[in-house]
Amino acid sequence: MSTVTAATDLQCCPPITEAALDDETAHRLAGVFSVLGDPIRLRLFSLIASRPEGSCACDLVGPLGRSQPTISHHLKALHEAGLVDRERRGRWIWYSVRPEALLAAATLINC
């Protein structure tokens, strides 16, 4: 996977209606949108965000109807993009959305 700027490293740009994006900002935004542009990743992000206590990776397979390795691959991409945190609890990995990532994602949409 290519290097992706974490969502939390993004600073808001001026509204698109006021100024065109510069090259650096466009590349940073494209990286985050690329990760969230996959429907499975977007659904995973949504599922995890809807559970404030976090989500066990084992509980994310059923709702998406995908194999465990596929879910793990997409969770890794979300983690590498800085959109989710992960924590080992016993045998399982639990994921939670980084609160600042939710704000950053919303800010990107509103830029």
N, C-alpha and C positions, 0 to 999 in steps of 0.2 A: 504494500500500500504506500502511496506517496505521502510525503510529509504534509500534515494538515495542521494549520494553525488552530490551536484550541479556541473554542467559542468564547472563552473567558478572556482571551488575549485581544479580542476585538474591541475597538473603541468606536463609538457611534460616528457615523459619517453624517454630513449634512443631508437633509431630505433630498431625495433624487430629483424632486421638482425644482430645487434651488441650485444644485451644482452637480455636474457629472462626477462619477467616481474616478478617483485617480487609479493608476495601475496597481499599486500595492493593496489598496483597499478592495479593489475588485477581485484580486487573487485571494485575499483572506476570506471574503464573503463567499466566493465560489467554492472554496474548500469546505466550509461548513454546510453550504447548501448541497454540495455533492454528497456528503455523508447522509444528510437528511432527505436527499432526493430519491433514495431507494425506498419503495413502499414498505418493505419488511422492517427496515431500520426506523422509519417514521412511526410505524405501528408499535415497535418495541419501545421507542422513546416515549410514546403516548402511554403505553401500558405501565411502564416504570414510573412515569410522572404521576399517574393516577393513584399510585399507592405510596403515600407519604412514608410508610414504614419500610419501604424498599420491596424489591422483588427477588425471589430466589430464581436463579437461572432455570432450575428444574420446573418452575411454574410457568415459564414463558413458552415452552415448547407446544403445549396443548392449544392455547388460544390462536396460535399462528399456523398450526398444522404443518410445521416444518420439522426437519430432523434436528436433533440436539447439536450435531456439528455445524449445521447451517446457522442456528441461533447463536452458538458460541462465536462464529465468525463475525456476525453482525454486531454482537455485543462488544467484541474487541474493537471494531471500527468506531463504535460510539464512544468507547472509553478512550481510545487514542485521539479522538477529536476533542476530548475534554468535556463531552456532554454528560457523561455518567461517571460515577465513582463505583468502585467495587470493593467488597470486603468479604473475607473468608469467615464463615461462621460454621465451625465444625467441618463437615465434608463438603458443604455447599458454598457457592459464591453468590452473594447478594448484591444487587445493583440498586443504586438510587440516582436520581437526576441531581446534578449539581445545581443548587438553587440559583447561583449566579449564571449558570448556563441557560436556565429558563428565561431569565431576564435578558441575557445576551441574544437568545434566539428571537424573543419578542422585539427587541430593539432592532435587530436586523430587518425584520419584516416592516417595522415602522420607519426605517431610515429613509 
